[in-house]
Amino acid sequence: MSNGRGRFLKHVLYFLFDTLSLGLALFASIGIYNAFSIQQTNCGEHFLALSLIVVGIPLGHLALGLYETKIRESIRGVVRRIAISMALIIATASIIHTTFSDGELPVVFMSLVLGITTILHATWRYWGIFHGGLQFSKRKILVLGSGERAAFITRRMRRESDRKHFELLGFIPLTESVSNEVGDNETLIQLADEGSIDEQLNNLAPDVIVMAHDKDELAPMGALLNCKMRGVDVIEMEDFIEVELGQIAVERMQPEWLLFSNGFRFNRFGFEALSNIINLVLAFMLVAVSWPLMLGAVIAIYFDDGRKTKASVFYKQRRVGLNGRHYEILKFRSMGKDAEKDGAQWAQKNDMRVTRVGRILRKYRIDELPQLINVLRGDMNFVGPRPERPEFVEELSNDIPFYDYRHSVKPGLTGWALLKYPYGASVNDSLEKLKFDLYYIKHRSILLDFFILIRTVEVVLFGRGR
């Protein structure tokens, strides 16, 4: 879809300017450093440190959501994210440089480079995001229909940030018998008689026409075909929602659309084998790095309430995995000993059953670390739909259409739904998460998994989702 190409162009521009500003910061830093330092410096002396900066900035910015074109932050929030990204780069570079180099890490020089880069990146994003500097690629969208299907667009895209990538020309009611459901704040465009519809659509000059008409509304197929021949994209409402919001419109989706749409390629040659190898390697690496943190969690849980209640520091629970198979998940216990004496319950925000230590473990996802054992066993992947309990799956399968399809892939420690809809504690929340889970399953790839893993850093650092 053309709007997707416009968004891709924005991502490229973000990256190119970030790279350009880093180069400017480097030359400025060398000049400043040489002017105020007795010892002269050059790029060759600090090749490893500079290489870590060059690689670290795009990864750090990606992890902190700074390449999101729909970022819902004030400029203060954006600057904070840039600063945290730079701090992570220095910390990571210090560890790598100490491990692989005998020389001294040029902390002052690196701080100068990153400081100037921070100012340039913040200025660039202030202009690009908050002053419309990147709005040249906005697409003009025209929606055919004004009934319930068309209203789904307005309900899902109420915020200004949801419409950053396009200009909504309006909604066209196709029959008088269908009531206006899109709301009084939206523009309604009345088509004239049949002979002038083609001319009217041509005058509106949309880049994309979204087919969101109800069954009682008849679309002017001849005029739409003429638009198609003039290069206008004509797409279904489900495709529009998928591209703009990164989700599948489950409650408005027809099975035929799911059947004939692209994606859902599970049997690509070598994909599953490569994915399994990557998951095993990552699990071993994370266990090696995080075992001190896990040991600290064990000690904290024991002294918080484990010593008194004699409850285990670990918590086992049955979950539903690939193709509906049940398996036992392993987590650090974050609730009291008798948290579920009355049976399975939805976890609530500010749940009173959570212990003092458990609240911290849950906020920063430390309670999930024992699930690395599940990854090593092959029950889970790093990325996938979050596994749900059998008691809830039975209920949700009855209430939510297409819910069982989320079990077409292995569940994950993190996922697309976690990034887009971090908290869920009801049937409605499960419906919202399913939309993102199906989008992930439809577009599943190694590259998407890598993107989700990087962005999960933001969830952990800011304690989102609990």
C-alpha positions as CSV (number, residue, x, y, z in Angstrom):
1,M,0.0,0.0,0.0
2,S,1.3,3.5,-0.9
3,N,0.9,4.8,2.7
4,G,3.2,2.0,3.9
5,R,5.8,3.2,1.4
6,G,5.4,6.8,2.8
7,R,6.0,5.5,6.4
8,F,9.1,3.5,5.2
9,L,10.4,6.7,3.6
10,K,10.1,8.5,7.0
11,H,12.0,5.7,8.7
12,V,14.8,6.0,6.2
13,L,14.9,9.8,6.7
14,Y,15.1,9.3,10.5
15,F,18.0,6.9,10.1
16,L,19.8,9.0,7.4
17,F,19.7,12.2,9.5
18,D,20.7,10.3,12.6
19,T,23.8,9.1,10.7
20,L,24.5,12.6,9.3
21,S,24.2,14.2,12.7
22,L,26.5,11.6,14.2
23,G,29.1,12.5,11.6
24,L,28.7,16.2,12.4
25,A,29.0,15.5,16.1
26,L,32.1,13.5,15.5
27,F,33.9,16.2,13.6
28,A,32.8,18.9,16.1
29,S,33.9,16.7,19.0
30,I,37.4,16.2,17.5
31,G,37.8,19.9,17.1
32,I,36.6,20.7,20.6
33,Y,38.6,17.9,22.2
34,N,41.8,18.9,20.4
35,A,41.3,22.6,21.2
36,F,41.0,21.9,25.0
37,S,43.1,18.8,25.4
38,I,46.9,18.7,25.6
39,Q,47.0,15.3,23.8
40,Q,45.7,15.4,20.2
41,T,43.2,12.8,19.1
42,N,41.9,11.3,15.9
43,C,39.3,8.7,14.8
44,G,41.9,6.0,14.4
45,E,42.8,6.1,18.1
46,H,39.3,5.4,19.2
47,F,38.1,3.1,16.3
48,L,36.5,0.5,18.6
49,A,34.7,3.1,20.7
50,L,33.4,4.9,17.6
51,S,32.3,1.6,16.0
52,L,30.3,0.8,19.1
53,I,28.6,4.3,18.9
54,V,27.8,3.9,15.2
55,V,26.2,0.5,15.7
56,G,24.7,1.4,19.1
57,I,22.8,4.5,18.2
58,P,20.3,3.0,15.7
59,L,19.9,-0.1,18.0
60,G,19.4,2.1,21.1
61,H,17.0,4.4,19.3
62,L,15.0,1.4,17.9
63,A,14.8,-0.1,21.4
64,L,13.5,3.1,22.9
65,G,10.9,3.6,20.2
66,L,12.6,6.7,18.6
67,Y,11.9,5.4,15.1
68,E,8.2,5.2,15.7
69,T,6.4,7.7,13.4
70,K,3.4,7.6,15.7
71,I,5.2,8.3,18.9
72,R,2.8,9.6,21.6
73,E,5.3,11.6,23.7
74,S,5.9,15.3,24.4
75,I,9.3,16.7,23.3
76,R,10.4,16.2,26.9
77,G,9.6,12.5,26.7
78,V,11.4,12.2,23.3
79,V,14.5,13.9,24.8
80,R,14.3,11.6,27.8
81,R,14.3,8.6,25.5
82,I,17.3,9.9,23.5
83,A,19.2,10.5,26.8
84,I,18.5,6.9,28.0
85,S,19.5,5.5,24.6
86,M,22.8,7.4,24.8
87,A,23.4,6.2,28.4
88,L,22.8,2.6,27.4
89,I,25.3,3.0,24.6
90,I,28.0,4.3,26.9
91,A,27.3,1.5,29.4
92,T,27.3,-1.2,26.8
93,A,30.4,0.2,25.1
94,S,32.2,0.3,28.5
95,I,31.6,-3.4,29.0
96,I,32.6,-4.4,25.4
97,H,35.6,-2.1,25.3
98,T,36.9,-3.4,28.7
99,T,36.5,-7.0,27.5
100,F,38.0,-6.8,24.1
101,S,40.5,-3.9,24.3
102,D,43.6,-3.2,26.4
103,G,43.4,0.5,25.9
104,E,41.5,3.0,28.1
105,L,37.9,3.8,27.1
106,P,37.8,7.5,26.0
107,V,34.8,8.4,28.2
108,V,35.2,12.2,27.9
109,F,35.4,12.0,24.1
110,M,32.5,9.6,23.8
111,S,30.4,11.7,26.1
112,L,31.1,14.8,24.0
113,V,30.2,12.9,20.8
114,L,27.0,11.6,22.3
115,G,26.1,14.9,23.9
116,I,26.3,16.8,20.7
117,T,24.4,14.0,18.9
118,T,21.6,14.1,21.5
119,I,21.1,17.8,20.9
120,L,21.0,17.3,17.1
121,H,18.6,14.3,17.3
122,A,16.3,16.1,19.7
123,T,16.2,19.2,17.4
124,W,15.6,17.0,14.4
125,R,12.7,15.2,16.0
126,Y,11.2,18.4,17.4
127,W,11.0,19.7,13.9
128,G,10.0,16.5,12.2
129,I,7.4,15.2,14.7
130,F,6.0,18.3,16.4
131,H,6.2,20.8,13.6
132,G,5.1,18.7,10.6
133,G,8.5,18.5,9.0
134,L,7.8,15.0,7.8
135,Q,4.2,15.5,6.6
136,F,5.1,15.8,2.9
137,S,4.3,12.2,2.4
138,K,0.7,12.2,3.9
139,R,-1.7,10.3,1.8
140,K,-5.3,11.6,1.1
141,I,-7.8,8.9,2.2
142,L,-11.4,8.7,1.1
143,V,-13.7,6.2,2.8
144,L,-16.7,4.7,1.0
145,G,-19.5,4.2,3.4
146,S,-20.8,5.8,6.6
147,G,-22.4,2.9,8.4
148,E,-21.1,0.5,11.1
149,R,-18.0,-0.7,9.1
150,A,-16.9,2.9,8.3
151,A,-17.5,3.9,12.0
152,F,-15.0,1.2,13.0
153,I,-12.3,3.4,11.4
154,T,-13.3,6.5,13.5
155,R,-13.4,4.4,16.7
156,R,-10.0,2.9,16.1
157,M,-8.4,6.2,15.0
158,R,-9.7,8.8,17.4
159,R,-6.4,10.3,18.3
160,E,-4.5,12.8,16.1
161,S,-1.4,10.6,16.3
162,D,-3.4,7.7,14.7
163,R,-3.9,9.9,11.6
164,K,-0.4,11.3,11.3
165,H,0.3,9.4,8.1
166,F,-2.8,10.4,6.1
167,E,-5.3,13.2,5.5
168,L,-8.9,11.9,5.8
169,L,-10.9,13.6,3.1
170,G,-14.2,12.3,4.4
171,F,-16.8,9.5,4.3
172,I,-19.2,8.9,1.4
173,P,-22.7,7.6,2.4
174,L,-23.8,5.4,-0.5
175,T,-27.5,4.9,0.3
176,E,-29.9,7.0,2.3
177,S,-31.2,4.0,4.2
178,V,-27.9,3.5,6.0
179,S,-27.7,5.8,9.0
180,N,-24.6,7.9,9.7
181,E,-22.5,6.1,12.3
182,V,-19.2,7.9,11.8
183,G,-20.0,10.8,14.1
184,D,-20.7,14.5,13.7
185,N,-17.0,15.5,13.8
186,E,-16.3,13.6,10.5
187,T,-16.8,15.1,7.0
188,L,-19.6,13.5,5.0
189,I,-19.3,13.8,1.2
190,Q,-22.6,13.4,-0.7
191,L,-22.2,12.0,-4.2
192,A,-24.3,13.5,-6.9
193,D,-26.2,11.6,-9.6
194,E,-24.8,8.5,-11.2
195,G,-23.4,10.3,-14.2
196,S,-21.2,12.7,-12.2
197,I,-19.8,10.3,-9.6
198,D,-16.7,9.6,-11.7
199,E,-16.0,13.3,-12.1
200,Q,-16.7,14.0,-8.5
201,L,-14.2,11.3,-7.3
202,N,-11.7,12.7,-9.8
203,N,-12.1,16.2,-8.3
204,L,-11.5,14.9,-4.8
205,A,-8.2,13.4,-6.0
206,P,-7.8,10.7,-3.3
207,D,-4.6,8.7,-3.1
208,V,-6.4,5.8,-1.5
209,I,-10.1,4.8,-1.4
210,V,-11.1,2.5,1.5
211,M,-14.0,0.2,0.9
212,A,-15.9,0.3,4.2
213,H,-19.5,0.1,3.0
214,D,-22.1,-2.1,4.7
215,K,-24.0,-4.8,3.0
216,D,-26.9,-2.4,2.3
217,E,-24.6,0.1,0.6
218,L,-23.9,-0.4,-3.1
219,A,-20.5,0.7,-4.3
220,P,-20.2,2.5,-7.7
221,M,-18.0,-0.1,-9.2
222,G,-17.5,1.6,-12.6
223,A,-16.3,4.8,-11.0
224,L,-14.0,2.8,-8.7
225,L,-12.5,1.0,-11.6
226,N,-11.8,4.3,-13.3
227,C,-10.0,5.5,-10.2
228,K,-8.0,2.3,-10.1
229,M,-6.9,2.9,-13.7
230,R,-5.8,6.4,-12.7
231,G,-3.4,4.9,-10.1
232,V,-5.6,5.3,-7.0
233,D,-5.3,2.5,-4.5
234,V,-8.6,0.8,-3.7
235,I,-8.5,-1.3,-0.6
236,E,-10.7,-3.1,1.9
237,M,-11.2,-1.6,5.3
238,E,-9.4,-4.6,6.9
239,D,-6.3,-3.9,4.8
240,F,-6.4,-0.2,5.8
241,I,-6.6,-1.0,9.6
242,E,-3.8,-3.6,9.2
243,V,-1.4,-1.2,7.6
244,E,-2.2,1.8,9.8
245,L,-2.6,0.2,13.2
246,G,-0.6,-3.0,12.9
247,Q,-3.5,-5.2,13.9
248,I,-6.3,-7.4,12.3
249,A,-9.8,-6.0,12.6
250,V,-11.2,-9.2,14.1
251,E,-14.7,-8.0,15.0
252,R,-15.3,-6.6,11.5
253,M,-13.3,-9.2,9.5
254,Q,-14.9,-11.6,7.1
255,P,-13.4,-15.1,7.0
256,E,-13.0,-14.7,3.2
257,W,-10.6,-11.8,3.7
258,L,-8.5,-13.9,6.1
259,L,-8.6,-16.8,3.7
260,F,-7.4,-14.9,0.6
261,S,-5.0,-12.4,2.2
262,N,-1.3,-12.8,2.0
263,G,0.8,-14.0,4.9
264,F,0.4,-16.9,7.4
265,R,3.3,-18.8,5.8
266,F,4.4,-21.3,8.4
267,N,6.1,-23.9,6.3
268,R,8.8,-21.8,4.6
269,F,11.9,-23.8,4.0
270,G,14.3,-23.7,6.9
271,F,12.4,-20.9,8.7
272,E,11.4,-23.0,11.7
273,A,14.8,-24.6,12.0
274,L,16.6,-21.3,11.9
275,S,14.1,-19.8,14.4
276,N,14.6,-22.7,16.8
277,I,18.4,-22.3,16.6
278,I,18.2,-18.6,17.3
279,N,15.8,-19.1,20.2
280,L,18.1,-21.7,21.8
281,V,21.2,-19.5,21.4
282,L,19.5,-16.5,22.8
283,A,18.1,-18.5,25.7
284,F,21.6,-19.8,26.7
285,M,23.1,-16.3,26.3
286,L,20.4,-14.7,28.5
287,V,20.7,-17.3,31.2
288,A,24.5,-16.7,31.2
289,V,24.0,-12.9,31.6
290,S,20.9,-12.8,33.9
291,W,21.7,-15.5,36.5
292,P,22.9,-12.9,39.1
293,L,19.6,-11.1,38.7
294,M,17.7,-14.4,39.0
295,L,19.7,-15.3,42.1
296,G,18.8,-11.9,43.6
297,A,15.2,-12.5,42.8
298,V,15.3,-15.9,44.6
299,I,16.8,-14.3,47.7
300,A,14.4,-11.4,47.7
301,I,11.3,-13.6,47.4
302,Y,12.5,-15.9,50.2
303,F,13.1,-13.0,52.6
304,D,9.9,-11.2,51.6
305,D,7.4,-13.9,52.4
306,G,8.9,-17.3,51.4
307,R,10.7,-17.8,54.8
308,K,7.5,-17.1,56.7
309,T,5.0,-19.0,54.5
310,K,7.3,-21.8,53.3
311,A,6.1,-21.2,49.8
312,S,8.3,-21.9,46.8
313,V,10.1,-19.0,45.1
314,F,9.0,-20.5,41.8
315,Y,5.5,-20.8,40.5
316,K,4.2,-23.4,38.0
317,Q,1.1,-23.0,36.0
318,R,-0.5,-24.8,33.0
319,R,-0.7,-22.8,29.8
320,V,-1.9,-23.5,26.3
321,G,0.8,-23.7,23.7
322,L,1.3,-24.6,20.0
323,N,-1.7,-26.3,18.5
324,G,-3.6,-26.2,21.8
325,R,-1.1,-28.4,23.6
326,H,-0.9,-27.8,27.4
327,Y,2.5,-27.3,29.1
328,E,3.7,-26.1,32.4
329,I,5.1,-22.5,32.6
330,L,7.8,-21.6,35.2
331,K,7.9,-18.1,36.8
332,F,9.2,-16.5,39.9
333,R,6.3,-16.3,42.4
334,S,5.0,-12.7,42.6
335,M,1.8,-13.4,44.6
336,G,1.1,-14.7,48.0
337,K,0.9,-18.4,48.8
338,D,-2.9,-18.6,48.7
339,A,-3.5,-16.2,45.8
340,E,-5.7,-18.6,43.9
341,K,-7.4,-20.6,46.7
342,D,-10.8,-19.6,45.1
343,G,-9.7,-20.8,41.6
344,A,-8.3,-19.1,38.5
345,Q,-8.7,-15.4,38.4
346,W,-7.7,-12.6,35.9
347,A,-4.7,-10.7,37.1
348,Q,-5.8,-7.1,37.8
349,K,-3.9,-3.8,37.7
350,N,-2.7,-3.0,41.2
351,D,-3.7,-6.6,42.2
352,M,-3.8,-6.9,46.0
353,R,-2.6,-10.5,45.8
354,V,0.9,-9.3,44.5
355,T,3.6,-9.2,47.2
356,R,6.0,-6.2,47.7
357,V,8.8,-7.9,45.9
358,G,6.4,-9.4,43.4
359,R,5.3,-5.9,42.4
360,I,8.9,-5.0,41.4
361,L,9.5,-8.3,39.7
362,R,6.3,-8.0,37.6
363,K,6.9,-4.3,36.7
364,Y,10.3,-5.0,35.2
365,R,9.4,-8.5,33.9
366,I,12.0,-10.2,36.1
367,D,9.3,-12.8,37.1
368,E,9.3,-14.0,33.5
369,L,13.0,-15.0,33.4
370,P,12.5,-18.7,34.5
371,Q,10.6,-19.1,31.3
372,L,13.9,-19.3,29.6
373,I,13.7,-23.0,30.7
374,N,10.5,-23.3,28.7
375,V,12.4,-21.8,25.7
376,L,15.2,-24.4,26.1
377,R,12.6,-27.2,26.3
378,G,11.0,-26.0,23.1
379,D,7.6,-25.1,24.7
380,M,8.0,-21.4,23.9
381,N,9.9,-18.9,21.6
382,F,11.2,-15.6,22.6
383,V,8.6,-13.9,20.4
384,G,5.0,-15.0,20.0
385,P,1.5,-14.6,21.5
386,R,1.6,-14.6,25.3
387,P,0.4,-18.0,26.6
388,E,-2.9,-18.1,28.3
389,R,-4.4,-20.5,30.9
390,P,-6.6,-23.3,29.8
391,E,-9.5,-22.1,31.9
392,F,-9.5,-18.7,30.2
393,V,-8.8,-20.1,26.7
394,E,-12.0,-22.1,26.8
395,E,-14.0,-19.0,27.8
396,L,-12.2,-16.7,25.3
397,S,-12.6,-19.2,22.4
398,N,-16.4,-19.1,23.0
399,D,-16.6,-15.3,23.2
400,I,-14.0,-14.1,20.6
401,P,-14.0,-15.1,17.0
402,F,-10.8,-16.6,15.6
403,Y,-9.3,-16.8,19.0
404,D,-7.9,-20.3,18.6
405,Y,-5.8,-19.2,15.6
406,R,-3.3,-17.6,18.0
407,H,-2.2,-21.1,18.9
408,S,-0.9,-21.6,15.3
409,V,2.6,-20.6,16.5
410,K,4.5,-21.2,19.7
411,P,3.8,-18.7,22.5
412,G,6.5,-16.2,23.4
413,L,8.2,-14.4,26.3
414,T,7.3,-11.2,24.5
415,G,5.3,-10.3,21.5
416,W,3.7,-7.7,19.1
417,A,0.7,-7.5,21.4
418,L,2.9,-6.7,24.4
419,L,4.4,-3.7,22.6
420,K,1.1,-2.4,21.2
421,Y,-1.3,-3.3,24.1
422,P,0.7,-4.0,27.2
423,Y,-2.0,-4.7,29.8
424,G,-4.8,-7.2,29.6
425,A,-7.1,-8.5,32.3
426,S,-10.5,-9.1,30.7
427,V,-12.3,-10.6,27.7
428,N,-12.2,-7.2,26.0
429,D,-8.5,-6.8,26.6
430,S,-8.0,-10.3,25.2
431,L,-9.9,-9.3,22.0
432,E,-7.6,-6.3,21.6
433,K,-4.5,-8.4,22.1
434,L,-5.8,-11.0,19.6
435,K,-5.8,-8.3,16.9
436,F,-2.1,-7.8,17.3
437,D,-1.4,-11.5,17.8
438,L,-3.0,-12.3,14.4
439,Y,-1.1,-9.5,12.8
440,Y,2.2,-11.0,14.1
441,I,1.2,-14.5,13.0
442,K,0.3,-13.1,9.5
443,H,3.6,-11.3,9.1
444,R,5.9,-13.5,11.2
445,S,9.6,-13.3,10.2
446,I,13.1,-13.3,11.7
447,L,13.3,-9.5,11.0
448,L,10.0,-8.9,12.8
449,D,11.1,-11.0,15.8
450,F,14.3,-9.1,16.0
451,F,12.4,-5.8,15.9
452,I,10.1,-6.9,18.7
453,L,13.0,-8.1,20.9
454,I,14.7,-4.8,20.5
455,R,11.5,-2.8,21.3
456,T,10.9,-5.0,24.4
457,V,13.9,-3.2,26.0
458,E,11.6,-0.1,26.2
459,V,8.9,-2.2,28.0
460,V,11.4,-3.4,30.6
461,L,13.1,-0.1,31.1
462,F,9.9,1.9,31.6
463,G,8.1,-0.9,33.5
464,R,5.2,-0.8,31.1
465,G,2.5,-3.4,31.0
466,R,2.0,-4.3,34.6
